[in-house]
Amino acid sequence: MAKFANLILTGKSGERYCFQTWPYRTCFRPVGAVFFITRRVLTNATFRRAHHEVIHVGQTSNMSDPLGTPADIAAFEKHGANCVCVYPATDEAYRIDMVKDLVASHRPALAI
């Protein structure tokens, strides 16, 4: 699947993070990352501009694993999930801190 674009998100700390945006059903390599599950809504189809409604923010040591339990995934889909925003990061402590920073700023619809 083809990547959509990059998305810059700012945490409550003011730190800016550059995420790669992918279709929701993308199969990823086994890398550690922070991820956003979003509903991507086109605001201008001609220029491929979109905004993202944040559904969930999480982190994993392996993006090739499911990004939640079957119940989590059903909840993502119920909220219209169609995009995964990915920020590769190998250090678990860094990923955990980044998730806290982003959740404080973006207030996802689902806190799982």
QUINOR-V558163 format. One record per pair of residues at least 24 apart in sequence whose ideal C-beta (glycine too) atoms are under 7 Angstrom apart, sorted by the first residue. I is the first residue (numbers start at 1). GAP is how many residues later the second one is. If there is no record, write none. Layout:
BEGIN
i/gap
I/GAP
I/GAP
END
This chain:
BEGIN
i/gap
1/25
4/79
7/45
7/78
9/93
9/97
10/95
11/90
11/91
11/94
12/89
12/92
12/93
13/88
15/86
17/70
17/81
19/66
19/67
19/68
20/66
21/62
21/64
22/61
22/62
22/64
23/60
24/57
24/58
24/59
24/60
26/58
27/37
28/35
28/36
29/34
29/35
30/32
30/33
30/34
31/32
31/57
32/28
32/29
32/56
32/57
32/58
32/63
33/26
33/27
33/30
33/53
33/54
33/55
33/56
34/25
34/53
34/55
34/61
34/64
34/65
35/25
35/32
35/49
35/50
35/51
36/49
37/30
37/39
37/44
37/47
38/45
38/47
39/40
39/41
39/42
39/43
40/42
40/43
52/31
52/33
54/52
54/54
54/55
55/24
55/26
55/53
55/54
55/55
56/52
56/54
56/56
57/42
57/45
57/46
57/49
57/51
58/41
59/36
59/37
59/40
61/31
68/44
72/40
75/35
79/30
79/31
END
